[in-house]
């Protein structure tokens, strides 16, 4: 088994951002560092800016950063140092005017503003430009050689909140400059080998490689799939790779390197490629910033405290963190690389100031999802125009707040015996939700918002499983091809509209070896390039699902309910009426609301399990050693939008048949972190009342109540615990040796 990367003393990295430009007076910052040390922080985060630190070519000034690092070293504080290469110096734009990124219509993305906001200089210069790339490499070399001398430097971050935003060209994106188009053609040559093979796949007629281009107006053409894969997965990964290589070659102590996401790109597989470049990975966590989706029924209740805090816990924290943890991979640290410490503030819109209970809920939710390090954003409120007086654990003046005291209390408790948190991981889940980058790009390029449907169904499937008490892993298509589904009991494929037949063979192998596949309606109605197979199903699907496609219609949303996703009907007879699917045979007594699509089927070897009146709308088929269930609608939607009153039961029954066992303690959901013979048990209370519960120890012995407020009573055989409404408690136990 690979060894998990560790930091000095196996400590749990517990820090806060303290410096970027623009910034407060440095003397004030220096006065704050001893306070952070006293509170129990063991790390600070510093963000450098290429545009500030090399104002003239070859003149690198890191004195401000060195001063902070030297003071941190005296206080025995580690340093997490983030690069901001996209904020290029003014001389770069002047020396290399053709390094600007280019949109599909030929417009230049021209923003040489020497200021880090609103997006840390993103998208920055085009890193395929040889001159600017070489200049960036020289700067990173100088920076790593200088700052790498500090023995309290813990790690480097090559790209904070990875992405191409802001982007003024919708899904076609950038960069259409000659340098990147040349690299794109080189990549296509390696992928297709011959121009004839590319023409066959794209159904095009190029006569020379120099003629090959991505789409420039409409995305719904086959080249779009390869273009977006290239820019998201290849271009960005290559940018991460050269930065990482420059640091490793020039850091005298070879400290670990990582990058982090602003938030996961739900449904996309690029996160997996980016994570593999570094030694570990992370994401930003601002749970009070957009915990809802506009399609949620709960969106209308967002003024309710209980509803908001509940969605912050399960959606903004655990769902997003489980996604990034999965992309990071096992035996590799996953960090909350930016973690909300104060109120969200954007211009005149100031959000609520977090209370101690919020900090606790957010931190313990992140730990339950597998975080191995946390760095708050930031220690004091922002001074910038855009984020004025927001985000800080501390107010602009004063040495304490209830939020920093609570964060510090939890940080100290974790680091009393940190290994189960710094090195421990959640056990492998029983259920995988499948992620497919080609499907994601197909949905991006298709009208009627399939990207919204993919997001909604994937997220709804997760929520349904989360409420059952099931941990979930997300497994990406390239890992599926390497056999990553082996060991899972169930794999769920949300909104499987575009499936490649070659990829489906890998999923078929999982079913044949004993797994259960559950898919939404119309699996492989298109191939990954948008072409429609005659059978209106992925090749091989008829055998696996034991059914033929019969018909598909858009189904109206419930009468009297709000209209969320249904397009305007062109005329009479297009849409089916609102429909609730009724369980049949082994699923008798269950039900599921039909959402957006209603697919009906003609079973060949499958057993009908869902009916729309007299029509079969769901099947379950025995395929070799496993099972394949085709649910003839977008099954994740109804978990959060237009939910049925009372029990649905469809997915619970299928999971039970597959031998999936939830981890619940009465009304509490339990998550585990495992390190050697220790386990951290997180008890999540999703209800609106305090829950008292007896929890069997099952041979384990109690090590400690993490925060001293979860245990009520202990015995040799069990624990009596108490968890407040919409909150999380944690105990650490030792399991007997096996």
N, C-alpha and C positions, 0 to 999 in steps of 0.2 A: 504494500500500500504506500502511495506517495506520502512524504512527510509534509504536514501543513507548515507553511511559512510562519515563523514566529518573530516577535520583536523582543527587545532586551528584557530578560527575566520572565519571558512568556507573558508579559503584561498585555492587558487589553488596551489597545490604543484609544485613549479617551482625551479628546482635545477640542480646541475651538480655533476658528479662523481669527487672526488678530491683525493682519496687515495686507492691504492692497492699495494701489493708488486709484482715486484720491483717498487721502487718509487724514486722520487726526494728527495733531502734533506728536512727534515721536517720543518726546519726553513724557507725555501723558501715557503713551503705550508702555513705555519702560516701567512706569509706576504701577501699571496694571498686572504685569507678569508675576510679581511675587504673590499677588492676591490669587491668581489662578493656581499657582503652585500650592498655596495654603489650602485652597478649597479641595484639592485632590486631582486636578488635571495633570496628566503626565506628558502632554504633547500640545504644541501650538501649530497652526497652519499659516503659512506665508504664501502669498501669491505674487510672483514676479511678473513684469511686463516688458517684453522685448522693446516695445516702443519707448518705454521710459528708461530702460537700462542700457540701451545702446543708441543714444541720441544722435551721434555721428558715427559713421562707419568705422569700425575698429576700436572705438572708445567705449569700452564696457565699464560701467560704473555700478558696482554692487554694494557700495558702502552702506547704504541704508539697511539692506538685508543682512549684511555681515554684522552690523551693530546689534540687530535684534537677535540673531543667532548666537552671538557671543554672550549676550545677557541670558538667553535661554539656557546656554551651556552651564553658566554659573549656577543656575537654579535647578539643573538636572532635568530640564524639559526637553523632550524629543521634538524634532521639527519635521513636519510634512510640508514639502515644498512643491507648489504647483506652478507650471509654466503657462504663460499666456502668449504663445507664439503668433496667434492670429491677430493680435494687436501689433502690427508691424510698425517699425519706425518710419518717420516721414521720408527719410532718405531712400528707403526701399522703394516706395511708390514713385519717387522722382527718378531714381536710377533705372528702374525696371517698369516703365509705364504699361508694358504689355503683360504684367503679372496679375492683373485684375481678372477675377472670374467673369465668365461670359454666359448670358442666358441664351435660351433656345432661339430667340428672335434677333440675336446679335447685340442686344443691349449689354453694356458693361455694368457690373456691380461696382460702383465707384463710391467707396466710403473710407477715405484715408484719415478720418477724424482721430485725433490723438487722445482718445478717451475710452476707458474700458467698458462703459455702459452704452447701449443696453445689453450687449451680448458678448462681452470680452473680446471684441474685435471680430467675431465670427461674421461671415465665413472666412475672412482673411484673404491673403493672396493665394493664387493657385500654386499648390506645392509641386505640380508637374513642371513649373517653370524652372529651368536649370539654374539660373542666376539667383533667384530668391531662395531656392532650396539650399544651395551652397552657402548663402549668407546665413540662413537659419542654422545650418549645421555648425558653422564656425562660432556662432553665438552660443549655442548649447555646449559646445566643447569648452569654451572659455568659462561659462557658468559652472559646469560640472567640475572642472579642475579647481576653480576658486572655492565654491561652496562645499564641494566634496571633502575638503580638508577638515570640516567640522565633524567631530565624532558623534555629535548629538543629532545629526541628520538621519532620520529614520527611513524616508522614502521620497520618491519623486512622482509627480503626477504630470503626464504629458499633455493631457487635454481635459479641461474641466467642462462638463456638460457638452459632450460630443455632438456635433451636428452642423448642418448647413443653414442655420437660421441667423438672421432673417433672410427669406427667399422670396423674390417677387415673381417667380415663374411657375407657381403651383407645383404639380407633381413632376413636370418635366425637369425642373430644377436646373442644375449647373454641373459641370462647367463645359462649355462648348468652345473653349479656346483651342488653337491648333495643337498645343502640347498635349492636352488631355485627350483630344480626339485621336491623336497618334497613339497614345497609350491604350485607348479603347480598342482601336483596330488591332494592335499587337495582342491584346488579350483575346479578342475574337479569333485571331489566327491560331492561337494556342488552343482555344476551346474547340473550334470546328475543323481545324487543319486545312481544309480547302474552301475556296469561295463557293464551289458547287454545293458543299454540305450546308453552308450558311444560307445560300439561296433556297435550298430545299426546306430548311427549317422555318425560315421567315416567309417563304413563298414570295421571294423577291427576284429581281433580275439584274443584280449588279454585275458589271463586266470587269471591274478592277477593284482591288481592296481600297484604293484611294477614294472611291466613290461611296464607300460604306459610311453611313451616318445614323445617329439616333433620330427619332422623330423630333420635329421642330414645332408642330402645331397640336396634333391630337395624340394623346397617349395610347389610345386603344388600337395599337398595332404591335405585331410580334416583337420588333426591335426594342420596344419600351421595356420588356421584361429583362432583357440582357443589359440594357442601358442602366436601369435603376439598380440592378444587382451590382454592376460594375462600380457605379458611383458610391453606393452605400457600403458595399462590402469590400471592394478592391481598393478604390481610391482612398477612403478613410483609413482602412487597415494599413495601407502603405504609408500614409502620413504618420500614423501611430508608430509604425515600425522604424522609420528613419529617426524619429525623435528618440525612441527607446534605445536604438543602437548607438546614437550619439552620446546619450547619457552613460550607457554601460561601458563604452570604450574610453570615456574620459573621467568617470567617477573613480577615484583611487580606491574606494572601499566597496564598490559594486553594490550599492544599496538597491533594494527592490524598486521596481517601476510599475506604475499602474495608470489607469485613466478612469474617468467616471462619466455616467450619463446624467443629464438633467432629469430624466425620468425614462423609464423603459418605453421603447417603441412597440407597443402591444401588438402582437401578431407578426412582427418582423423578426427575421433571423440574424440580422446584422449584429445585434448585441453579442451573439455568440462569437462571431469572428473578432470583434473588437476586444472582447475579454481575453481571448487566447494570445493576443500580442504581448500583454504584460504579465507580471508575476501574480497579480490579483486584480480585482475589479471593484467597482462601487457605483453608487448612484446618489443623487440629491434626494432629500426627503423634506418636503414642506407640506405636512399633512393638512394644514388649514387652507392650503392654496389649491382649490378645485377638488374637493373630495367626492363630488357628485359628477354624474354624466347627465346631460340634458334629457336623455331618454328614460332615466330612472323615475319611477312613480314617486320616489322619495324626494326628488328634486323640488317638488312643490312644497315640501315640508322643511326646507333647508334652514328656516328660521327657528326650528325646534332644536334645543340643545342636545337632547338625547339622540335624535336622528343624525345631527351633524357629527357628534363625537363618535357614534357608532360607525358611520361611513369613513371617518378619518382612520379609525382603528382597522377595519377589515379591508377597505379599498385603498386608501392613500398610503397605508403602511404595509399590511401583510400581503395583499395581492401584488402590489408593485415590487415589494422586496422579494417575494418568492420568485417572481419572474427574473429579476436580476441575479438572485442567488443561483437559479438554474442555469442562466447564461454563463455565470462565472465558472461553474463546474465544481465537482467534488474535490475535496482536499486542497482547495484554494481559498484564501480569505476573501470575504465579501464585506465591504465597508459602507456605512452610512457616511459618505464622503463630504456631504453638506447636510446638516441636520437643523431643522428649524429651532431657533432659540428664543425668538421674540415675535412680535406681531408682523404679519405680512403688511408691507406698505409699498404702494406704487402710486407715485405722484400725490394726489389728494385723497386717495382711497386707502385708509388705514384699517387694518383688520383687528380682530380681538387680540388682546394681550394674553398669551397663554398663562394658565394657572399651574400650580404644582401638579394637580391631577392630570392635566394635559401632558406635561413633560413625562410623567410616569407612564401614562398610557402609551405614548408614542415610543419611548425608549424600550419598554418591555415588549411592545409589539415587534419592534425591530429586532430585539434579541431573540424573541420566539421564532422569527422568520430566518434567523441564522447569521445576523451581523457579527463580525469579528472585530469591529472597530467603529468608533463614532467620532466625528468631528463636527462640532456645532458651527453654524453660520449665524451670528458670529459673537464675539465676546461683548462688544458694545454696539449700540445702535448705529446704523449707517448714517453717513453725513451727505451722501450723494443726492442730487436733484431727483433722480428717478425713485430711489428706495429710501426716501427721507425718514430718518428716525425709526426705522423698522429693523426687525430681525434679531436684535441683540438680546443676549442673556441678561446683560446689564443695561440700565437706562443711560442716557448721555452723562448723567452725573450720579454719584453714589456708588457704594461698594457692595451692595447686595440687592437682590430681588428674590421673591419666593421661587421664581423659575430657575435661577442659577443655583440656589440652595438645594432644590430638589434634584436637579441634574447632577450636582456634585455629590449629593448623598448616594445616588444610584451608582455613579462612577466609582466612588470609594468602595461601596459594597461589592461591586463586580471585581475590583482589583484586590480585595482581601485574599481571594483564592481564584485567580483569573482563568485558569486553564480550560475549564469547561465552557467558558465564553470566548476566550481568545483562540482556542484550538478546537473546540467541540463543534459538531455539525448536527443538523437534523438527520435522523435516519432516512434512508431511501424511502420515498413514498410508494404507496401501492398503486396509485393512479397517476398516469401521465396525460397532460393535455398537449396535443401536437401543435408545433409551430412550423410554418412553411413559408420561407421568404418569397418564393415564386408566387404562391397564393396571395401573399400580402401585396406584392406589386401588381398582380392582376386586379385585385380589389381597388388599389389606388387608381388604376387607369380606366376603370369601368364606371359608367354612369349609374344613377339610382342609388349611390352611396353604399356599395358592398363593403367598403372599408369600415363604415360605421357599423354595418351588420357583423362583420368579422370581430370587431372590437367588442360589440355588445354581447355576442353569443359566447365568445371566449371568456369574457369577464363574468357573464351569467353562469356558465358552467362552473367556474372557479367558486363563485359565491355559494352556489348550491352545495358543492362539496365541502366548502369551509364550514357552512352551517351544520353539516352532518358530523363534523369532527374529523375531517380527513385532510391531512397534509397533501399538497400537490406538487409534483415536479413538472416543469415545462420542458419538453424534449424537442429539439430542432431537427429539421429534415436531414441535414448532413450528418448529424449524430445517429439518427435512425438508420441511415444507410450503413453505418459502422456497427450496427447491432445494439444500439443503446437501449432499445425497448426490452431486451432480455431481462427478466426479473420483475417487470411490472405485471400486475394482474389485469389492468384495464388501460386502454388508450382511447382518449376522446378526441375526435377531429371536428372542430367547430367550422361551420360555413365552408364545406369542402367543395365549393363550386369548381375550382380549377385544380386538377390533380394530374401530375405527370404519371404515365403508366409505369415508367421505370421506378419511380419513387413508390408507387402503390405496391410494387412487388416486395419491397422491404417491409411494408406494413402487413402484407399478406403473410410473409414469413412469421411475423409475430403471432398472428392468429393461428396459423398452422401449428405452431409450437405450443399452443395452449392458452394464449391470451384472448381477451375479449376486446374487440373494437366496437366503439359506439360512434356513429357519424351523424352529422346533421343532414338535411335534405340535399338531394342532387349531387352526390359525390362524383366528381369528374364530369359534370355537365359540359365543361370546357377542358381542353388540355391546358398546359401551363402557358402556351402562347396564344390562347384565346380561340382555338379552333374547336369545333363541336363534333364529337364522335357520333356516328349514326345511332348507336344504341342509347345515346344521351346518358351515358354512365362511363366511368373510367374503364379502360380495357382490363378485363379480369374481374370487374366488379360483379357481374352477373353470377359468376361461380362463387365468389366469396359471400355475397349477400343473399344468394339463393332467390333472387327476384329480378324481374325486369321493370324498367321504368314504364309507367303507363301515362301519366299526365302530371303537369305542374301548373299551378295557378297562384297568383297573388291572392292572399286571403285578407279580407278587411279586418281592421282592428275592432275591438268590442264596441257595440252600439252604445252611444252615450259617453264613451271614453275619449280622451284627447287623441288627436291624430299625431302620431310620432314619425312614422317612417313610410306610410302608404303614399305612393304618388297619386296624382289626379288620374281618375279613370278616363280613358279616351272616349268611351261610350258604353252602351249597355252590354252586359254579359262578360266583361273581362275578368272581374274579380269574384272569388268565392265569398260567401257570407262569413261573418265571424264564426269560428269553429273551435270547439273543444274536442280533442281526440280522446276516445274512450279506450281503455285497456281491454285486451282480449286474451284468451287462453292463459298463459302463465302470468300475464299482467292484468288479468281481470280485476276490476275495482280501482285501477289507477286511471289517471287522466292527465292531459297536458294541453295547454292552450296552443293552437297553431299560430305561429308568428311569421309574418311576411310571406313565406312560401308554404304551400300545401302540396306535397308530392304524393301521388298515389302510385301503387305498385301492383304488379302481378307476380305473386309468389310462384317459384318453381319448386325449390326444395325447402324454402323457409316457412316458418310458422308466423301467421299474422299476430302482432302484439298490440297494434294500435289501429283503431278504425275511425274513419270520418263518415259517419252514417253507415252505408253498406260497402264503402270503398276501403281497401286496405291502405293505411297510411304509415305503417311501421312494421318491420319484420325482424325476426331473430333466426339466424341460420347457424347450424352446426357446420363448421368448416374444419375438416381434419380434427386436430385436438382442441380447437378453440371455438369461439363464437363471434359472430358479426351481427351487430344490431344496426339497422338503418331506420332512423327516426325521421319521418317525412316532413320535417319543419325545421326552423332554426331554433333548436331546443333550449339554448341558453337564454334567449330573450326573456322568456316568461318568469325567470327567477327574479327579475328586477323591474320589468315593464309589463303592465296589465297582468299581474299575478292572479292566479285563482285563489279564492278563499278556501281554506282547508288544505288537506293533504293532496299532493300530486302523486307521488309514489313511483313514477316511471323509473327514474334513475336509481332510486334507493333499491328497487326490486332487481334491476339489472346488476347493480354492484354487489348486492347480496348473493346473487347467483354466481358471480365470479369469485366469491370468497373474500371480498373486501370487508375489513372490520374497522369501523370508526373508533377513534380514541376520545371517548367522552367520559366524564365523571358527573352523572346526573345532567344538570343543565349546563355544566361547564365543558368547554372544549379544551383538550390538552394538547400542547405541543412539547416536543422533547429536543434537547441538545445532548449529545453523547460525546464523552471523552474518556477513553480507557474505561474504568469501572464506575465513573461518575455520570449522572444524568441531571440536567436542569429540567424540571417540570414546570411548564408555564400553564397556568389555569386562566382561561379567557372567559369572561362572563359577557355573553352577548345580550343579556336580558336587561330590563329596566329596573330590576330589584337586586338587592344584595343577596348573594347565594351562599348558604352554608352547606358543606358537603363532606361526607366521610369518604376518604380515598384509600383503598387498600394499598399497602406497601408491596405486596407480592414478593416478599423476601428481601426487599431493599431496606436499607437503614438510613435514617435522616442524617444529613450532614449539616444543613443550616436552612433557615428561612431567610432568603436573600435580603429582604428589606425589613424583616422583623414584624410584619403586620399581616401575614397571611395565615399563619398557624393559630388555631384556637386551642387545640389539645392534641397530644400525641400518645400513641401506644406502640407496642411492639409490632402490631399487625396493621395499624392504619394511622392516617392523619385526619384530623378534623380541621377543615380550612374555611376561610371566609374571604370572599372576593366581592368588592362593591360593584354596583351596576356599571356596565360598559367600562370595565377595567380589567387589569391583568395582575395576577399574583404569581410568585415564583418560589419554589423550594429546590434545594439541591439534595440528591440522594446518592447513596452508593449501592450499586447492584452487586449481588454475590458473584464470585468468580465462577466461570463455567469451565 
